[in-house]
């Protein structure tokens, strides 16, 4: 802020936020789950315009605001590129029979009664191994959604189970970028942070598994075996189903587990899918090629290229199966990119003009105890996810602003790192316009407001974090502090 600018008032800081809440609520009311296909983006841009108008009143220049928007959007560019690449991966993996193979074996192995709990546990194990909730959802998650469709189970509950397991694994993995970011911002060590996180994450996962088991036994009944068998037969008729189809999946997980960068890893996975399609799914590729070129290599290459760009569309007598094995391509992710750009623009204007910081400083004035400080951190991270639409900003910004306060109150840095991770990362998939919420919607095809009630892990971790703070359970303090506890 320069000498010619004024500090915003609380009302000025709240006006864009309140306007956004009203517009987003109206958008969901009017358009339902279609609100993310344009209406939410318009609401975010209008809210950004309102914040910009207030900034002009306070003396800010457009050049400064524009620079802030550019910087804010640049933060999300990595995520945007990954999202586009995931679209290509899904397209070629559908064409290559990789996803259909996972669906086929899933229908054979998973019991309807245990399906939700098993889905959560499988995703947790995979995410721990590779350190990525996004990759887990885009591979195992997509297949499990397909299995749930075949078993005629709830897609909302399945998505909740997938996301719960994926985010548990992400938080417990030293390979996760956000799990490395939180302790770095708070000023503590990675493995100390992970050990401290287990006190909230493990109980939350166990409770989630119990709830998914109850839902499975209470609501699944017995799957229609004729329907499952018919879907398996249709998959076998369309694709070459074989364990060989899972080799690209194994290679992708190996690259992720050895901490190779996400973008080239997913690109390699997408290109491997194209190669596998040419090698093992000649009939499928030929059926999608144009006329005379259906057998020629040029025509087959054209189909693979299109799968990377615009996805595939396969017609079958079973419309549910057709929708399940069609889709993907970078083009399918363009709406998600639009949503992220709109959300990052609003968040950048709020931060650049001091409006977001004003709200957080107001929250700090109401903090009087360890419990209220941790609660304020949790809600600030959630609010940052809403306003900035980015989980990294939801960790870095509150971490910067609360770090000294935790130190002044004699709290160990692990208390801050756990509070940041328990809310900054974990609540991000609950918000439709957040990068994580938009990504999960694009990949799993289930609207965040639909899977949110069943994403138990995402609610339980922040709740346990706050409960521990108020009960002083496992709240570590700096040496020499009057309330110091033994080190974990």
Secondary structure, DSSP 8 states (H G I E B T S, - for coil): --TT-----HHHHHHHHHHHHHHHHHHHHHHGGGGGTTHHHHHHHHHHHHHHHHHHHTT--HHHHHHHHHHHHHHHHHHHHHHHHHHHHHHHHHHTTHHHHHHHHHHHH--TTTHHHHHHHHHHHHHHHH--HHHHIIIIIHHHHHHHHHHT--HHHHHHHHHHHHHHHHHH-TT-HHHHHHHHHHT--HHHHHHHHHHHHHHHHHHHHHHHHHHHHHH-----HHHHHHHHHHHHHHS---GGGGHHHHHHHHHHHTT--HHHHHHHHHHHHHHHHHHH-HHHHHHHS-GGGSSSHHHHHHHHHHHHHT-B----S-HHHHHHS-B-SGGGGHHHHHHHHHHHHHHHHHHHTTHHHHHHHHHHTT--SHHHHHHHHHHHHHHHHHHH--HHHHHHHHHHHHHHHHHHTTB-HHHHHHHHIIIIITTGGGSTTSHHHHHHHHHH---HHHHGGG-HHHHHHHHHHHHHHHHTTT--B-TT-TT-----
